[in-house]
């Protein structure tokens, strides 16, 4: 296939991918969750505030700040649009990179198929519109992987440089360095130059990440500090949130002493591995769930691929999972495993290659007929992706109702409210900061630094309504939000939406139906502790 043809195909694939991304983009509403924090960090960087976050990597916000510096606007929405647009463009720029990696495993035809699988994957497309770190982390990871697959040992320097950038993007991105190092020692011929180039590469890696390590050590007394480092062994997500809220530190030894080694193995290995695989498998619809299992099987007898490269792909996957299991045991967020998809896609192309190149030979297919078959496969992938991605089309009515409820909360709630994780309070921080966002300081608490009368707290915990309210009393918990559709955190509290009248000490404060909301179905309840304590007595 001619180089011009390949470039044209890659442009076409990128344009279709761009279309998917625009379909699910929402530029009418501001960033309002994790992406809000990244945007505020970037704005703080433009004011020369490069303090380290207690829980996030700073690479994405530092990169974004270079573009925010070109903006001089009093409208925060302009910055929201910019960070979302940058995320989309980085997602698009990863398509040629995955093609280049594909060329290490396949010819140009199947490398284009791999690029198509990546470009049309609905979850990756949706995520790339949000202004989060995943697109740039995936790009840096893929870049590091590409250069390590080259025979030239000098390229280990570039590979580890990109591994350093991956660490800038995510504090748990250190696994990329370990994976690249293992791959290097397995696939490269051993010599003094081989070792010398690796030492130089490690030096570059340490040079890249040293500003983070030095700054974190100065601010927190630990170069590898993260707030989750002291709480990940809480045992479950609710306890982790409670530990963060109270400032409690829980080590692995504390967990083992309290629960035993077998409970540790079950929670942090068995459950962590299950959650990782379960979250990854949930991302394989609508087509990868058929291809990946066969690809994994064929990878053990891959006669058309370089054996060392197949091993390298496995190392990348297994190293990542090894670093993920502890986190996924407690916080099974699908965002944490998104980067596994492009690596697994490499294996998913192998069964397609086997069927086309060897299976169709049974029917004496010509090269042209095989190419038509591949085009048909790509068209099918586009159709299947369309059916999945339309569920991510923004619901502007729902977002406007969230914004309206956030305004209500700011104006009417007075006291501590239990943190709600399904989005009803998404826009509170934006509403508080949108007039003074240019003065934001990293690690400052937006709500604590504001004049609003309520506080969001995640510390109270319990297994029942009674237990949570009893625990919440010591935090002065006053309000509870209950949703029509139960969420994953404290789902028993959402049952109050229908049966709150069973509890004399629960009084309805807000009902979205009474305010004419069509999409956001929530109720806010106020706790009457006089009645609660009388009942307890």
C-alpha positions as CSV (number, residue, x, y, z in Angstrom):
1,X,0.0,0.0,0.0
2,X,1.4,3.4,-1.0
3,X,2.3,5.9,1.7
4,X,-0.1,8.5,0.3
5,X,-2.9,5.9,0.5
6,X,-2.1,5.2,4.1
7,X,-2.1,8.9,5.0
8,X,-5.4,9.4,3.3
9,X,-7.0,6.4,5.1
10,X,-5.6,7.7,8.4
11,X,-7.1,11.2,7.7
12,X,-10.5,9.6,6.9
13,X,-10.4,7.4,10.0
14,X,-9.5,10.5,12.1
15,X,-12.3,12.5,10.5
16,X,-14.9,9.8,11.4
17,X,-13.5,9.7,14.9
18,X,-13.7,13.4,15.2
19,X,-17.4,13.2,14.1
20,X,-18.1,10.7,16.9
21,X,-16.4,13.0,19.4
22,X,-18.3,16.1,18.3
23,X,-21.5,14.1,18.5
24,X,-21.1,13.6,22.3
25,X,-19.4,16.9,23.1
26,X,-21.1,19.6,25.1
27,X,-19.6,23.0,24.8
28,X,-22.6,24.8,26.3
29,X,-22.0,23.8,29.9
30,X,-18.8,24.4,32.0
31,X,-16.6,21.6,33.3
32,X,-17.9,20.7,36.7
33,X,-16.2,17.7,38.3
34,X,-12.6,16.4,38.1
35,X,-12.2,18.3,34.9
36,X,-13.1,21.5,36.7
37,X,-10.2,21.0,39.1
38,X,-7.8,20.4,36.1
39,X,-9.1,23.7,34.5
40,X,-8.6,25.6,37.7
41,X,-5.1,24.1,38.2
42,X,-4.2,25.3,34.7
43,X,-5.5,28.8,35.5
44,X,-3.5,28.8,38.7
45,X,-0.4,27.9,36.6
46,X,-0.9,30.9,34.5
47,X,-0.5,32.9,37.7
48,X,2.7,31.1,38.5
49,X,1.2,28.8,41.1
50,X,2.8,25.4,40.5
51,X,2.0,23.9,43.9
52,X,1.5,20.1,43.8
53,X,-2.0,18.7,44.3
54,X,-2.5,16.3,47.2
55,X,-4.2,13.8,44.9
56,X,-3.7,14.5,41.2
57,X,-0.9,14.5,38.7
58,X,-0.1,18.0,37.4
59,X,1.0,17.2,33.8
60,X,-2.4,17.7,32.1
61,X,-3.0,21.1,33.8
62,X,0.6,22.3,33.1
63,X,0.1,21.4,29.4
64,X,-3.3,23.1,29.3
65,X,-2.0,26.2,31.0
66,X,0.2,26.9,27.9
67,X,-3.1,27.4,26.0
68,X,-4.9,29.1,28.8
69,X,-2.2,31.7,28.8
70,X,-3.4,32.8,25.3
71,X,-6.9,33.4,26.6
72,X,-7.9,36.7,28.4
73,X,-11.6,36.2,29.2
74,X,-13.8,36.8,32.2
75,X,-16.1,33.9,31.1
76,X,-15.1,30.6,32.5
77,X,-17.0,28.8,29.7
78,X,-14.2,29.9,27.3
79,X,-11.7,27.9,29.4
80,X,-14.0,25.0,29.6
81,X,-14.3,24.9,25.8
82,X,-10.5,25.1,25.5
83,X,-9.7,22.2,27.8
84,X,-12.4,20.0,26.2
85,X,-11.1,20.9,22.7
86,X,-7.5,20.1,23.7
87,X,-8.6,16.7,25.0
88,X,-10.4,16.0,21.7
89,X,-7.4,16.9,19.6
90,X,-5.0,14.7,21.7
91,X,-7.5,11.8,21.3
92,X,-7.3,12.3,17.5
93,X,-3.5,12.6,17.6
94,X,-3.2,9.1,19.2
95,X,-4.7,7.5,16.0
96,X,-1.4,7.7,14.0
97,X,0.5,6.5,17.0
98,X,-1.6,3.4,17.4
99,X,-1.1,2.8,13.7
100,X,2.7,3.0,14.1
101,X,2.5,0.5,16.9
102,X,0.3,-1.8,14.7
103,X,3.1,-1.8,12.1
104,X,5.3,-3.6,14.7
105,X,2.7,-6.4,14.7
106,X,1.0,-6.4,11.3
107,X,1.2,-5.1,7.8
108,X,-0.3,-1.8,6.8
109,X,-3.8,-3.2,6.2
110,X,-4.2,-4.6,9.6
111,X,-2.5,-1.6,11.2
112,X,-5.3,0.5,9.7
113,X,-7.8,-1.9,11.1
114,X,-6.2,-1.5,14.6
115,X,-6.3,2.3,14.1
116,X,-10.0,2.0,13.3
117,X,-10.7,-0.1,16.4
118,X,-9.1,2.6,18.4
119,X,-10.6,5.6,16.6
120,X,-14.2,4.3,16.7
121,X,-14.2,2.9,20.2
122,X,-17.2,4.7,21.9
123,X,-15.9,4.8,25.5
124,X,-12.6,6.3,24.4
125,X,-14.3,8.8,22.1
126,X,-16.7,10.0,24.9
127,X,-13.9,10.2,27.5
128,X,-11.8,12.4,25.1
129,X,-14.5,15.1,25.1
130,X,-14.4,15.7,28.9
131,X,-11.1,17.5,29.4
132,X,-9.7,14.7,31.6
133,X,-6.2,13.2,31.7
134,X,-6.9,9.8,30.0
135,X,-6.3,10.9,26.4
136,X,-2.9,12.4,27.0
137,X,-1.9,9.6,29.4
138,X,-2.8,7.1,26.7
139,X,-0.8,9.0,24.1
140,X,2.3,9.1,26.3
141,X,2.0,5.4,27.2
142,X,1.6,4.4,23.5
143,X,4.6,6.6,22.6
144,X,6.7,4.9,25.2
145,X,5.6,1.5,24.0
146,X,6.3,2.3,20.3
147,X,9.9,3.4,20.9
148,X,10.7,0.5,23.1
149,X,9.7,-1.9,20.3
150,X,12.5,-0.6,18.1
151,X,15.8,-2.4,17.8
152,X,17.9,0.7,18.3
153,X,18.7,0.7,22.0
154,X,19.3,4.4,22.0
155,X,15.5,4.9,21.7
156,X,15.1,3.7,25.3
157,X,15.9,7.3,26.2
158,X,12.8,8.6,24.3
159,X,10.7,5.8,25.7
160,X,11.6,6.5,29.3
161,X,11.2,10.2,28.7
162,X,7.6,9.5,27.6
163,X,7.2,7.3,30.7
164,X,8.2,10.3,32.8
165,X,5.6,12.4,31.0
166,X,3.0,9.6,31.8
167,X,4.0,10.0,35.5
168,X,3.4,13.7,35.2
169,X,-0.1,12.9,34.0
170,X,-1.0,10.4,36.7
171,X,0.7,9.8,40.0
172,X,0.0,6.0,39.5
173,X,1.6,6.2,36.1
174,X,4.9,5.0,37.6
175,X,4.0,1.5,36.3
176,X,4.8,2.6,32.7
177,X,8.5,3.0,33.8
178,X,8.6,-0.5,35.2
179,X,6.8,-2.0,32.2
180,X,9.2,-0.3,29.7
181,X,12.2,-1.4,31.7
182,X,11.1,-5.0,31.8
183,X,10.4,-5.0,28.1
184,X,13.9,-3.5,27.4
185,X,15.7,-6.2,29.3
186,X,13.7,-8.9,27.6
187,X,13.7,-8.0,24.0
188,X,17.1,-6.2,23.5
189,X,20.4,-7.9,23.0
190,X,22.6,-7.6,26.0
191,X,25.9,-5.6,25.7
192,X,27.7,-2.7,27.4
193,X,26.0,-0.3,25.1
194,X,22.7,-1.8,26.0
195,X,23.3,-1.2,29.7
196,X,24.7,2.3,29.1
197,X,21.8,3.4,27.0
198,X,19.4,2.2,29.8
199,X,21.3,4.1,32.5
200,X,21.1,7.3,30.3
201,X,17.3,6.6,29.9
202,X,16.8,6.2,33.6
203,X,18.7,9.5,34.1
204,X,16.4,11.2,31.7
205,X,13.3,9.7,33.4
206,X,14.5,10.9,36.8
207,X,15.3,14.3,35.4
208,X,11.7,14.6,34.0
209,X,10.0,13.5,37.2
210,X,12.4,15.3,39.6
211,X,10.4,18.6,39.8
212,X,7.4,16.6,41.0
213,X,9.4,14.6,43.5
214,X,11.1,17.7,44.9
215,X,8.0,19.8,45.1
216,X,5.9,17.1,46.7
217,X,8.6,16.4,49.2
218,X,8.7,20.1,50.1
219,X,5.0,20.4,50.4
220,X,4.0,17.1,52.0
221,X,7.3,15.7,53.3
222,X,7.1,12.7,50.9
223,X,8.2,12.8,47.3
224,X,5.6,10.1,46.4
225,X,2.8,11.6,48.6
226,X,-0.8,11.1,47.7
227,X,-3.8,11.5,49.9
228,X,-4.9,8.1,48.7
229,X,-1.6,6.6,49.7
230,X,-2.6,6.9,53.4
231,X,-6.2,5.7,52.9
232,X,-6.3,3.1,50.1
233,X,-6.1,0.3,52.8
234,X,-9.3,1.5,54.5
235,X,-11.1,-1.7,53.2
236,X,-13.9,-0.1,51.2
237,X,-14.8,3.1,49.4
238,X,-17.0,4.5,52.1
239,X,-14.3,4.0,54.7
240,X,-11.7,5.5,52.4
241,X,-13.9,8.6,52.0
242,X,-14.4,8.7,55.8
243,X,-10.7,8.5,56.4
244,X,-10.0,11.3,53.9
245,X,-12.7,13.4,55.6
246,X,-11.2,12.9,59.1
247,X,-7.6,12.9,58.1
248,X,-7.1,9.3,59.4
249,X,-4.1,7.4,58.1
250,X,-4.5,3.7,57.5
251,X,-1.5,1.5,56.4
252,X,-1.5,-2.0,55.0
253,X,-0.3,-3.2,58.5
254,X,-3.3,-1.5,60.1
255,X,-5.6,-3.3,57.8
256,X,-4.0,-6.7,58.3
257,X,-3.9,-6.3,62.1
258,X,-7.6,-5.5,62.2
259,X,-8.9,-7.9,59.5
260,X,-6.2,-10.6,59.0
261,X,-4.0,-11.6,56.1
262,X,-6.8,-13.7,54.5
263,X,-9.1,-10.7,54.4
264,X,-6.3,-8.6,52.9
265,X,-5.7,-11.2,50.2
266,X,-9.4,-11.5,49.4
267,X,-10.1,-7.7,49.3
268,X,-7.0,-6.4,47.6
269,X,-6.0,-9.3,45.4
270,X,-9.1,-11.4,44.5
271,X,-11.6,-8.5,44.6
272,X,-9.1,-6.1,43.1
273,X,-8.4,-8.4,40.2
274,X,-12.1,-9.2,39.7
275,X,-13.0,-5.5,39.6
276,X,-10.2,-4.7,37.2
277,X,-11.3,-7.5,34.8
278,X,-15.0,-6.7,35.3
279,X,-14.5,-3.0,34.6
280,X,-12.3,-3.7,31.5
281,X,-14.9,-6.2,30.1
282,X,-17.7,-3.7,30.5
283,X,-15.7,-1.4,28.2
284,X,-15.4,-4.0,25.4
285,X,-18.9,-3.6,24.0
286,X,-19.9,-3.4,21.2
287,X,-17.3,-5.4,19.4
288,X,-14.1,-6.0,21.4
289,X,-15.8,-8.5,23.7
290,X,-15.8,-10.9,20.7
291,X,-12.3,-10.2,19.4
292,X,-10.2,-9.9,22.6
293,X,-10.8,-13.4,24.0
294,X,-9.8,-15.0,20.7
295,X,-6.9,-12.6,20.3
296,X,-5.6,-13.6,23.7
297,X,-5.8,-17.3,22.8
298,X,-4.1,-16.7,19.5
299,X,-1.4,-14.6,21.1
300,X,0.1,-17.8,22.7
301,X,0.6,-19.2,19.2
302,X,1.2,-16.0,17.2
303,X,3.2,-17.2,14.2
304,X,2.7,-14.0,12.1
305,X,3.9,-11.7,14.9
306,X,7.3,-11.1,16.5
307,X,7.4,-13.3,19.7
308,X,9.2,-10.6,21.6
309,X,6.6,-8.0,20.7
310,X,3.8,-10.2,21.8
311,X,5.6,-10.7,25.1
312,X,6.0,-7.0,25.4
313,X,2.3,-6.4,25.0
314,X,1.6,-8.9,27.7
315,X,4.2,-7.2,30.0
316,X,2.5,-3.9,29.4
317,X,-0.9,-5.4,30.3
318,X,0.1,-7.4,33.3
319,X,2.3,-4.7,34.8
320,X,-0.6,-2.2,34.6
321,X,-3.0,-4.7,36.1
322,X,-0.5,-5.5,38.9
323,X,-0.4,-1.8,39.8
324,X,-4.1,-1.4,39.5
325,X,-5.5,-4.2,41.7
326,X,-5.1,-2.4,45.0
327,X,-6.8,0.8,43.7
328,X,-9.6,-1.1,41.8
329,X,-10.3,-3.2,45.0
330,X,-11.6,0.0,46.6
331,X,-12.4,2.4,43.7
332,X,-13.6,0.3,40.7
333,X,-13.7,3.3,38.4
334,X,-13.7,2.4,34.7
335,X,-11.6,5.4,33.9
336,X,-8.7,3.7,35.6
337,X,-8.7,0.9,33.0
338,X,-9.4,2.8,29.9
339,X,-5.7,2.7,28.9
340,X,-5.9,-1.1,28.7
341,X,-8.2,-0.9,25.7
342,X,-5.6,0.1,23.0
343,X,-3.2,-2.5,24.3
344,X,-5.8,-5.2,24.2
345,X,-6.9,-4.0,20.7
346,X,-3.5,-5.2,19.4
347,X,-4.5,-8.8,20.3
348,X,-8.0,-8.3,19.0
349,X,-6.6,-7.8,15.4
350,X,-4.9,-11.2,15.4
351,X,-8.1,-13.3,15.0
352,X,-9.3,-10.9,12.2
353,X,-5.9,-11.4,10.4
354,X,-6.2,-15.2,10.8
355,X,-9.8,-15.3,9.4
356,X,-9.0,-13.1,6.4
357,X,-5.6,-14.3,5.5
358,X,-6.1,-18.0,6.2
359,X,-9.8,-18.7,6.6
360,X,-10.8,-17.0,3.4
361,X,-8.2,-18.8,1.5
362,X,-10.4,-21.8,1.8
363,X,-12.8,-20.0,-0.6
364,X,-10.0,-18.8,-2.9
365,X,-10.5,-15.2,-2.1
366,X,-8.3,-12.8,-4.0
367,X,-6.4,-9.9,-2.4
368,X,-9.1,-7.5,-3.6
369,X,-11.9,-9.6,-2.1
370,X,-10.1,-9.8,1.2
371,X,-9.7,-6.0,1.2
372,X,-13.4,-5.6,0.6
373,X,-14.1,-8.0,3.4
374,X,-11.9,-5.8,5.7
375,X,-13.7,-2.7,4.6
376,X,-17.0,-4.4,5.5
377,X,-15.6,-5.2,8.9
378,X,-14.7,-1.6,9.5
379,X,-18.1,-0.4,8.4
380,X,-19.7,-2.8,10.8
381,X,-17.5,-1.5,13.6
382,X,-18.6,2.1,12.7
383,X,-22.3,1.0,12.8
384,X,-21.9,-0.8,16.1
385,X,-20.0,2.1,17.7
386,X,-22.8,4.5,16.6
387,X,-25.4,2.5,18.4
388,X,-23.4,2.6,21.6
389,X,-22.1,6.2,21.5
390,X,-25.5,7.8,21.0
391,X,-26.3,7.0,24.7
392,X,-23.5,9.5,25.6
393,X,-25.1,12.4,23.7
394,X,-25.4,15.2,26.2
395,X,-28.7,15.9,27.9
396,X,-28.8,19.6,28.1
397,X,-32.1,19.6,30.0
398,X,-30.7,17.4,32.7
399,X,-27.5,19.6,33.0
400,X,-29.6,22.7,33.3
401,X,-31.7,21.1,36.1
402,X,-28.5,20.2,37.9
403,X,-27.3,23.8,37.6
404,X,-30.7,25.0,38.9
405,X,-30.6,22.6,41.9
406,X,-27.0,23.7,42.6
407,X,-28.2,27.3,42.8
408,X,-31.1,26.2,45.1
409,X,-28.6,24.4,47.4
410,X,-26.3,27.5,47.6
411,X,-29.2,29.7,48.5
412,X,-31.2,27.5,50.8
413,X,-29.1,24.8,52.5
414,X,-27.5,25.7,55.8
415,X,-25.4,23.0,57.4
416,X,-23.6,19.8,56.5
417,X,-24.8,17.7,53.6
418,X,-23.8,14.1,52.9
419,X,-21.7,14.0,49.7
420,X,-23.8,12.8,46.7
421,X,-21.8,11.0,43.9
422,X,-24.4,10.9,41.1
423,X,-24.1,14.6,40.0
424,X,-26.9,16.6,41.6
425,X,-24.4,19.0,43.1
426,X,-22.1,19.0,40.1
427,X,-22.3,22.7,39.5
428,X,-21.9,24.0,43.1
429,X,-18.2,24.5,42.8
430,X,-18.5,26.2,39.4
431,X,-21.2,28.6,40.7
432,X,-19.0,29.5,43.7
433,X,-15.8,30.0,41.7
434,X,-17.1,31.3,38.3
435,X,-16.8,35.0,39.2
436,X,-13.4,34.7,40.9
437,X,-11.8,31.7,39.1
438,X,-8.8,33.7,38.0
439,X,-7.7,34.0,41.6
440,X,-7.8,30.3,42.4
441,X,-5.0,28.7,44.4
442,X,-4.1,25.1,44.2
443,X,-5.1,23.0,47.2
444,X,-7.5,25.6,48.4
445,X,-11.0,24.3,49.2
446,X,-13.5,26.1,47.0
447,X,-16.4,25.6,49.3
448,X,-14.5,26.3,52.5
449,X,-13.2,29.5,51.1
450,X,-16.6,30.7,50.0
451,X,-19.6,32.4,51.8
452,X,-22.1,29.6,51.1
453,X,-23.8,28.2,54.2
454,X,-23.5,24.5,53.7
455,X,-20.6,22.0,53.7
456,X,-20.3,18.8,51.7
457,X,-18.9,15.9,53.8
458,X,-18.1,12.4,52.8
459,X,-17.0,11.1,56.2
460,X,-20.2,9.7,57.7
461,X,-20.6,6.0,57.1
462,X,-22.9,3.1,57.9
463,X,-24.7,0.1,56.6
464,X,-28.2,1.3,57.3
465,X,-30.0,4.6,57.5
466,X,-29.9,4.5,61.3
467,X,-26.1,3.7,61.4
468,X,-25.2,6.5,58.9
469,X,-27.2,9.1,60.7
470,X,-25.8,8.0,64.1
471,X,-22.3,8.3,62.7
472,X,-23.2,11.5,60.9
473,X,-24.2,13.2,64.2
474,X,-20.6,13.7,65.2
475,X,-20.0,15.5,61.9
476,X,-23.1,17.7,62.4
477,X,-24.7,16.0,59.3
478,X,-28.0,17.8,58.5
479,X,-29.0,17.0,55.0
480,X,-29.3,13.8,52.9
481,X,-29.9,13.7,49.1
482,X,-31.9,10.7,47.9
483,X,-32.2,9.7,44.2
484,X,-35.0,7.9,42.4
485,X,-32.4,5.5,40.9
486,X,-30.1,4.2,43.6
487,X,-26.4,4.9,43.1
488,X,-23.4,2.7,44.0
489,X,-22.4,4.7,47.2
490,X,-24.8,4.3,50.2
491,X,-27.6,2.9,48.0
492,X,-29.8,2.3,51.0
493,X,-30.1,6.1,51.5
494,X,-31.7,6.3,48.1
495,X,-34.6,4.1,49.3
496,X,-35.6,7.2,51.3
497,X,-36.9,8.6,48.0
498,X,-39.9,6.3,48.3
499,X,-40.1,5.4,52.0
500,X,-38.9,8.4,54.0
501,X,-42.2,8.6,55.8
502,X,-41.3,5.4,57.7
503,X,-38.7,7.5,59.6
504,X,-40.1,10.1,62.0
505,X,-36.7,11.8,62.2
506,X,-36.5,12.4,58.4
507,X,-38.2,15.5,57.1
508,X,-38.5,16.4,53.4
509,X,-36.8,19.7,52.5
510,X,-36.8,19.6,48.7
511,X,-38.6,17.6,46.0
512,X,-37.5,18.0,42.4
513,X,-41.0,17.1,41.2
514,X,-42.5,20.0,43.1
515,X,-40.0,22.3,41.3
516,X,-41.1,21.0,37.9
517,X,-37.9,19.0,37.1
518,X,-38.3,16.5,34.3
519,X,-34.9,14.7,34.3
520,X,-33.3,15.2,37.7
521,X,-35.3,13.1,40.2
522,X,-34.0,13.8,43.7
523,X,-35.3,14.7,47.2
524,X,-33.4,16.4,50.0
525,X,-34.2,15.4,53.6
526,X,-33.3,17.2,56.8
527,X,-32.5,15.1,59.9
528,X,-34.3,16.0,63.1
529,X,-31.8,14.8,65.7
530,X,-34.2,15.6,68.6
531,X,-36.6,12.9,67.3
532,X,-33.7,10.7,66.3
533,X,-32.2,10.7,69.8
534,X,-35.5,10.3,71.5
535,X,-36.1,7.2,69.4
536,X,-32.6,5.9,70.2
537,X,-33.2,6.3,73.9
